[in-house]
Amino acid sequence: MSVAVVPSRRRAAGRVLTWLVAVSALAAAVSAISDVTRADDTVLVVQTWRMYGLFLCTGLFVLVALRPRVHGAVWALLIADKAALALTAAVYLARGGAAEAASTIGWDGGLAIALTAAYLMTRAPRA
């Protein structure tokens, strides 16, 4: 009986982790609204694009939280996106820095790790 309980607990922990990622993305998306409203014409489109991207990620995180075993390709895209953002920011930082490079490494790198862990915890057991 304990063999069945452990995977179930692991899956539940993975789903909780995925919901935490979704909530953090929603918080970032909502906070981006003020960035858009305060943006001048030189960065308005970029800030709007970023805000919409955060809302899109929130929706995708909710999809994988609701049905983690169904959306394997969505998991892969999200993990790859977050890892690519962190890696790109690391390159920018190594080249002398760019605005928000260090925080991007922390946030998106952390999300890539959290998403990978959640995916591994929620995936179907191998036969």
Sine and cosine of phi, psi and omega as CSV:
sin_phi,cos_phi,sin_psi,cos_psi,sin_omega,cos_omega
0.00,0.00,-0.61,0.79,-0.02,-1.00
-0.91,0.41,-0.41,0.91,0.04,-1.00
-0.90,0.43,-0.63,0.77,0.01,-1.00
-0.96,0.27,-0.50,0.87,-0.04,-1.00
-0.95,0.32,-0.65,0.76,-0.05,-1.00
-0.87,0.49,-0.79,0.62,0.04,-1.00
-0.87,0.49,-0.59,0.81,0.01,-1.00
-0.90,0.43,-0.67,0.74,0.05,-1.00
-0.91,0.41,-0.64,0.77,0.02,-1.00
-0.89,0.45,-0.69,0.73,0.05,-1.00
-0.88,0.47,-0.68,0.73,0.01,-1.00
-0.89,0.45,-0.67,0.74,0.03,-1.00
-0.90,0.45,-0.63,0.77,0.05,-1.00
-0.90,0.44,-0.64,0.77,0.03,-1.00
-0.93,0.36,-0.64,0.77,0.06,-1.00
-0.88,0.48,-0.70,0.71,0.03,-1.00
-0.87,0.50,-0.67,0.74,0.02,-1.00
-0.90,0.43,-0.65,0.76,0.06,-1.00
-0.90,0.43,-0.60,0.80,0.06,-1.00
-0.89,0.45,-0.64,0.77,0.07,-1.00
-0.89,0.46,-0.68,0.73,0.00,-1.00
-0.89,0.45,-0.68,0.73,0.01,-1.00
-0.91,0.41,-0.64,0.77,0.02,-1.00
-0.91,0.41,-0.59,0.80,0.05,-1.00
-0.92,0.39,-0.64,0.77,0.04,-1.00
-0.89,0.45,-0.67,0.74,0.04,-1.00
-0.88,0.48,-0.67,0.74,0.03,-1.00
-0.91,0.42,-0.64,0.76,0.00,-1.00
-0.91,0.42,-0.70,0.72,0.01,-1.00
-0.90,0.43,-0.66,0.76,0.01,-1.00
-0.93,0.38,-0.43,0.90,0.02,-1.00
-0.94,0.34,-0.32,0.95,0.04,-1.00
-0.86,0.51,-0.68,0.73,0.01,-1.00
-0.92,0.38,-0.53,0.85,0.08,-1.00
-0.89,0.47,-0.63,0.78,0.02,-1.00
-0.93,0.36,-0.70,0.71,-0.05,-1.00
-0.93,0.36,-0.42,0.91,0.02,-1.00
-0.99,-0.10,-0.12,0.99,-0.09,-1.00
-0.95,0.32,0.61,-0.79,0.11,-0.99
-1.00,0.04,0.09,-1.00,-0.10,-0.99
-0.87,0.50,-0.41,0.91,-0.04,-1.00
-0.95,0.30,-0.41,0.91,-0.03,-1.00
-0.80,-0.60,0.14,0.99,-0.07,-1.00
-0.87,0.50,-0.73,0.69,-0.01,-1.00
-0.91,0.41,-0.67,0.74,0.00,-1.00
-0.90,0.44,-0.69,0.72,0.01,-1.00
-0.91,0.41,-0.61,0.79,0.04,-1.00
-0.92,0.40,-0.70,0.72,0.03,-1.00
-0.86,0.50,-0.68,0.73,0.01,-1.00
-0.89,0.46,-0.70,0.71,0.00,-1.00
-0.88,0.47,-0.73,0.68,0.02,-1.00
-0.88,0.47,-0.62,0.79,0.05,-1.00
-0.88,0.47,-0.63,0.77,0.04,-1.00
-0.92,0.39,-0.64,0.77,0.08,-1.00
-0.91,0.41,-0.63,0.78,0.05,-1.00
-0.88,0.47,-0.73,0.69,0.03,-1.00
-0.87,0.50,-0.64,0.77,0.04,-1.00
-0.84,0.55,-0.75,0.67,0.01,-1.00
-0.88,0.48,-0.66,0.75,0.01,-1.00
-0.93,0.38,-0.62,0.79,0.06,-1.00
-0.89,0.45,-0.62,0.78,0.04,-1.00
-0.90,0.43,-0.66,0.75,0.05,-1.00
-0.83,0.55,-0.75,0.66,-0.03,-1.00
-0.95,0.30,-0.45,0.90,0.07,-1.00
-0.94,0.33,-0.63,0.78,-0.01,-1.00
-0.95,0.32,-0.66,0.75,-0.06,-1.00
-0.66,-0.75,0.96,0.29,-0.13,-0.99
-0.90,0.44,-0.44,0.90,-0.05,-1.00
-1.00,0.05,-0.11,0.99,-0.08,-1.00
-0.99,-0.10,-0.52,0.86,-0.19,-0.98
-0.96,-0.29,0.81,0.58,-0.03,-1.00
-0.85,0.52,-0.66,0.75,-0.01,-1.00
-0.93,0.37,-0.56,0.83,0.03,-1.00
-0.92,0.39,-0.68,0.74,0.09,-1.00
-0.81,0.58,-0.76,0.65,-0.06,-1.00
-0.87,0.49,-0.69,0.72,0.01,-1.00
-0.90,0.43,-0.69,0.72,-0.01,-1.00
-0.91,0.42,-0.71,0.70,0.01,-1.00
-0.89,0.45,-0.70,0.71,0.01,-1.00
-0.89,0.46,-0.66,0.75,0.01,-1.00
-0.88,0.47,-0.75,0.66,-0.04,-1.00
-0.92,0.40,-0.64,0.77,0.04,-1.00
-0.91,0.41,-0.65,0.76,0.01,-1.00
-0.91,0.42,-0.65,0.76,0.05,-1.00
-0.89,0.46,-0.70,0.72,0.00,-1.00
-0.91,0.41,-0.67,0.74,0.01,-1.00
-0.91,0.42,-0.68,0.73,0.03,-1.00
-0.89,0.46,-0.68,0.74,0.04,-1.00
-0.89,0.45,-0.60,0.80,0.05,-1.00
-0.90,0.43,-0.64,0.77,0.06,-1.00
-0.90,0.45,-0.71,0.71,0.03,-1.00
-0.86,0.50,-0.67,0.74,0.01,-1.00
-0.91,0.42,-0.66,0.75,0.02,-1.00
-0.91,0.42,-0.48,0.88,0.02,-1.00
-0.99,0.13,0.08,1.00,0.01,-1.00
0.87,-0.49,-0.06,1.00,0.10,-1.00
0.98,-0.21,0.36,-0.93,0.09,-1.00
-0.46,-0.89,0.43,-0.90,-0.01,-1.00
-0.81,0.59,0.77,-0.64,0.07,-1.00
0.93,0.38,0.23,0.97,0.00,-1.00
-0.89,0.46,-0.72,0.69,-0.04,-1.00
-0.90,0.43,-0.68,0.73,0.00,-1.00
-0.93,0.37,-0.53,0.85,0.06,-1.00
-0.91,0.41,-0.65,0.76,0.06,-1.00
-0.86,0.51,-0.72,0.69,-0.02,-1.00
-0.90,0.43,-0.79,0.62,-0.06,-1.00
-0.94,0.35,-0.81,0.58,-0.07,-1.00
-0.96,0.28,-0.55,0.84,0.11,-0.99
-0.90,0.43,-0.68,0.73,0.06,-1.00
-0.89,0.46,-0.64,0.77,0.05,-1.00
-0.91,0.41,-0.63,0.77,0.04,-1.00
-0.87,0.49,-0.68,0.73,0.02,-1.00
-0.92,0.39,-0.72,0.69,0.00,-1.00
-0.89,0.46,-0.68,0.74,0.01,-1.00
-0.91,0.41,-0.65,0.76,0.03,-1.00
-0.89,0.46,-0.71,0.70,0.03,-1.00
-0.88,0.47,-0.71,0.70,-0.01,-1.00
-0.89,0.45,-0.66,0.75,0.04,-1.00
-0.87,0.50,-0.75,0.66,-0.02,-1.00
-0.89,0.45,-0.56,0.83,0.00,-1.00
-0.97,0.24,-0.45,0.89,-0.10,-1.00
-0.98,-0.22,-0.19,0.98,-0.05,-1.00
-0.92,0.39,0.38,-0.93,-0.02,-1.00
-0.92,0.40,0.63,-0.78,0.04,-1.00
-0.90,0.43,0.55,-0.83,0.02,-1.00
-0.96,0.27,0.58,-0.81,-0.04,-1.00
-0.97,0.25,0.00,0.00,0.00,0.00
